[in-house]
Amino acid sequence: MNGQQNPQYPRYIERKVIKAMTDTRVVSIVGPRQAGKTTLAQKLSGENRPYLTLDDESIFQIAHADPIAFIRQFEFVTIDEIQRAPELIREIKRSVDTDQRPGRFVLTGSANILTISTVSESLAGRMAINELFPLAQAEIEGQEYNQIDQLFESRPAMYSSRPLDTYDLTRRILASGYPEMLMRSDSGRRRAWADDYIRTLLSRDIREVMNAYRLTDLKALLKTAAIQSAQLIVYSQLAKSLKLSIPTVQKYINTLEQMYLIRLLPAWSRNSLKRLVRTPKLHFIDAGLLAVLRAIAPDRLSQDRSLLGPLLESFVFSELLKLASFSEHAYDFFYYRDKDKVEVDFVVERPPDGLIGIEVKASATIRNEDWRGLKRLESVAGSDFTGGIIFYTGDHALAFGNNLQALPVSMLWNG
C-alpha cells in the first residue's frame, strides 16, 4: 500500500466531473490542498482547454490586474486555485451568461468556494460543485463497488468476509489518504510531511479566506480540536481554555472547515423531536493528520489501544464522506444524540430512500448494549429507518435481528 513511486490511483469522482462538463457551464473541483485536484484538472485539460494555475505568481498578477481581459481570452479553460482571485468570478458569470455552452470553465479551489459570497451568489444555478477528498481506501485498492450505496441497497453478498488484520487497519489509519503522505512508508517521514503541510496551511493558505488571525492562536486551536475530535464542540469551553472570545473561536473553526481540515457534523433532527441536542460534532477529515496532531505514532498506538477509538471513528467518517462524494446519489451526514445521552455516531440520509444509523466500535466483539443507540434511532425515525450498522474490528458480517448488522470495518474497501 505504501512506499510506491508516483503511484497512479484512480479518482472515481472523475466520472461525475466529466458528466457535469456535458451539461453545466461551470464545473468546480474543491477540496484540501495536496488531495489531487491539480492532477485531475490537468488530466481534464488539453489542446482546446488550457490549464492555468493561480499558484503561478505571473499568472496571478495578470488575472488580478485585469480580470475582464483575462477571462475574455478563453472559450474553454481550467483555472486552478480560484480562491486566490475571487474577483474573477464576476467575469466568469458574465462570460457564461453570454456563451452558455456547457463545460466552459473548470475551476479548482483549496477552500470551500461555496463559503465565498461572490461565488455562491454569482454562480448560483451555473456551477456544479464536486468535492475531491484525499484518497479513499477503495481508490487505493482499486475497488469500484461503492460500499455506501451497498449499505442502502442491502446486498450482504457484497460484504467482505476476509479476516481483518489489525496491523493493516492501524497502518491504513496512520498512513493518511494524501498521496504524498501515503507514498512515505516510514512513519517519521509521514509525520515530517504532515507537519510541513499543516505549517504551510496555517501560515500561508488560510490568509486567502481569513484576513486577520493570530498564528499562535490558530495553532493552539488546531491542537485542541484534535484532542476533541469525534466529540461535541463547545465553543465556550474552547474559548475559555484558549483565552479567546467565542466569536473568534467560531471564526477560526469555520475557517478550518473551509480549508477542509475538519468537518462539523450537525445533529439529526425533526421539528417534532424536541429532545435532540443541537450542538455539532467535530471530525477531522483525514485520520492521518489527526494522528500527527495528537502525536500518535505506531508504537504508541500499539501500547495504548484506547487511542484507537477516536482515530477509527474519524477514519470511518472520512471514508463515508469520500464514498458519498463519487456516488451518483446525494447523501447527508449527521449524528444522533438525545437528552438521555443516547447516541449514534453517524446518521446517513439518502433522500428519498430513508436513513441508516452507523456506530463505530474499536472492538472485535459486539455486546447487546452496543445496539442501544441504533434501536433508539429506529424508534424515532420510524419508517425512514432503513437499517443500522456497527462497524467493528471483527472478522465477520453478522445479523442482529431485523435491519441491524455488524460489519468488519474493512467492508468499506473490500467487496
Secondary structure in CASP SS format (residue, H / E / C, confidence):
PFRMAT SS
TARGET T0000
AUTHOR 0000-0000-0000
METHOD secondary structure of the structure
MODEL  1
M C 1.00
N C 1.00
G C 1.00
Q C 1.00
Q C 1.00
N C 1.00
P C 1.00
Q C 1.00
Y C 1.00
P C 1.00
R C 1.00
Y C 1.00
I C 1.00
E H 1.00
R H 1.00
K H 1.00
V H 1.00
I H 1.00
K H 1.00
A H 1.00
M H 1.00
T C 1.00
D C 1.00
T C 1.00
R C 1.00
V E 1.00
V E 1.00
S E 1.00
I E 1.00
V E 1.00
G C 1.00
P C 1.00
R C 1.00
Q C 1.00
A C 1.00
G C 1.00
K H 1.00
T H 1.00
T H 1.00
L H 1.00
A H 1.00
Q H 1.00
K H 1.00
L H 1.00
S C 1.00
G E 1.00
E C 1.00
N C 1.00
R E 1.00
P C 1.00
Y E 1.00
L E 1.00
T E 1.00
L C 1.00
D C 1.00
D C 1.00
E H 1.00
S H 1.00
I H 1.00
F H 1.00
Q H 1.00
I H 1.00
A H 1.00
H H 1.00
A H 1.00
D C 1.00
P H 1.00
I H 1.00
A H 1.00
F H 1.00
I H 1.00
R H 1.00
Q C 1.00
F C 1.00
E C 1.00
F C 1.00
V E 1.00
T E 1.00
I E 1.00
D E 1.00
E C 1.00
I H 1.00
Q H 1.00
R H 1.00
A C 1.00
P C 1.00
E C 1.00
L H 1.00
I H 1.00
R H 1.00
E H 1.00
I H 1.00
K H 1.00
R H 1.00
S H 1.00
V H 1.00
D H 1.00
T H 1.00
D C 1.00
Q C 1.00
R C 1.00
P C 1.00
G C 1.00
R C 1.00
F E 1.00
V E 1.00
L E 1.00
T E 1.00
G E 1.00
S C 1.00
A C 1.00
N C 1.00
I H 1.00
L H 1.00
T H 1.00
I C 1.00
S H 1.00
T H 1.00
V H 1.00
S H 1.00
E H 1.00
S H 1.00
L C 1.00
A C 1.00
G C 1.00
R C 1.00
M E 1.00
A E 1.00
I E 1.00
N E 1.00
E E 1.00
L C 1.00
F C 1.00
P C 1.00
L C 1.00
A C 1.00
Q H 1.00
A H 1.00
E H 1.00
I H 1.00
E H 1.00
G C 1.00
Q C 1.00
E C 1.00
Y C 1.00
N C 1.00
Q H 1.00
I H 1.00
D H 1.00
Q H 1.00
L H 1.00
F H 1.00
E H 1.00
S C 1.00
R C 1.00
P H 1.00
A H 1.00
M H 1.00
Y C 1.00
S C 1.00
S C 1.00
R C 1.00
P C 1.00
L C 1.00
D C 1.00
T H 1.00
Y H 1.00
D H 1.00
L H 1.00
T H 1.00
R H 1.00
R H 1.00
I H 1.00
L H 1.00
A H 1.00
S C 1.00
G C 1.00
Y C 1.00
P H 1.00
E H 1.00
M H 1.00
L H 1.00
M C 1.00
R C 1.00
S C 1.00
D C 1.00
S H 1.00
G H 1.00
R H 1.00
R H 1.00
R H 1.00
A H 1.00
W H 1.00
A H 1.00
D H 1.00
D H 1.00
Y H 1.00
I H 1.00
R H 1.00
T H 1.00
L H 1.00
L H 1.00
S H 1.00
R C 1.00
D H 1.00
I H 1.00
R H 1.00
E H 1.00
V C 1.00
M C 1.00
N C 1.00
A C 1.00
Y C 1.00
R C 1.00
L H 1.00
T H 1.00
D H 1.00
L H 1.00
K H 1.00
A H 1.00
L H 1.00
L H 1.00
K H 1.00
T H 1.00
A H 1.00
A H 1.00
I H 1.00
Q C 1.00
S C 1.00
A C 1.00
Q E 1.00
L E 1.00
I C 1.00
V C 1.00
Y H 1.00
S H 1.00
Q H 1.00
L H 1.00
A H 1.00
K H 1.00
S H 1.00
L H 1.00
K C 1.00
L C 1.00
S C 1.00
I H 1.00
P H 1.00
T H 1.00
V H 1.00
Q H 1.00
K H 1.00
Y H 1.00
I H 1.00
N H 1.00
T H 1.00
L H 1.00
E H 1.00
Q H 1.00
M C 1.00
Y C 1.00
L C 1.00
I E 1.00
R E 1.00
L E 1.00
L E 1.00
P C 1.00
A E 1.00
W C 1.00
S C 1.00
R C 1.00
N C 1.00
S C 1.00
L C 1.00
K C 1.00
R C 1.00
L E 1.00
V C 1.00
R C 1.00
T C 1.00
P C 1.00
K E 1.00
L E 1.00
H E 1.00
F E 1.00
I C 1.00
D C 1.00
A H 1.00
G H 1.00
L H 1.00
L H 1.00
A H 1.00
V H 1.00
L H 1.00
R C 1.00
A C 1.00
I C 1.00
A C 1.00
P H 1.00
D H 1.00
R H 1.00
L H 1.00
S H 1.00
Q H 1.00
D C 1.00
R H 1.00
S H 1.00
L H 1.00
L H 1.00
G H 1.00
P H 1.00
L H 1.00
L H 1.00
E H 1.00
S H 1.00
F H 1.00
V H 1.00
F H 1.00
S H 1.00
E H 1.00
L H 1.00
L H 1.00
K H 1.00
L H 1.00
A H 1.00
S H 1.00
F C 1.00
S C 1.00
E C 1.00
H C 1.00
A C 1.00
Y C 1.00
D E 1.00
F E 1.00
F E 1.00
Y E 1.00
Y E 1.00
R E 1.00
D E 1.00
K C 1.00
D C 1.00
K C 1.00
V C 1.00
E E 1.00
V E 1.00
D E 1.00
F E 1.00
V E 1.00
V E 1.00
E E 1.00
R C 1.00
P C 1.00
P C 1.00
D C 1.00
G C 1.00
L E 1.00
I E 1.00
G E 1.00
I E 1.00
E E 1.00
V E 1.00
K C 1.00
A C 1.00
S C 1.00
A C 1.00
T C 1.00
I C 1.00
R C 1.00
N H 1.00
E H 1.00
D H 1.00
W H 1.00
R H 1.00
G H 1.00
L H 1.00
K H 1.00
R H 1.00
L H 1.00
E H 1.00
S H 1.00
V H 1.00
A H 1.00
G H 1.00
S H 1.00
D H 1.00
F E 1.00
T E 1.00
G E 1.00
G E 1.00
I E 1.00
I E 1.00
F E 1.00
Y E 1.00
T C 1.00
G C 1.00
D C 1.00
H C 1.00
A C 1.00
L E 1.00
A E 1.00
F C 1.00
G C 1.00
N C 1.00
N C 1.00
L E 1.00
Q E 1.00
A E 1.00
L E 1.00
P E 1.00
V H 1.00
S H 1.00
M H 1.00
L H 1.00
W C 1.00
N C 1.00
G C 1.00
END
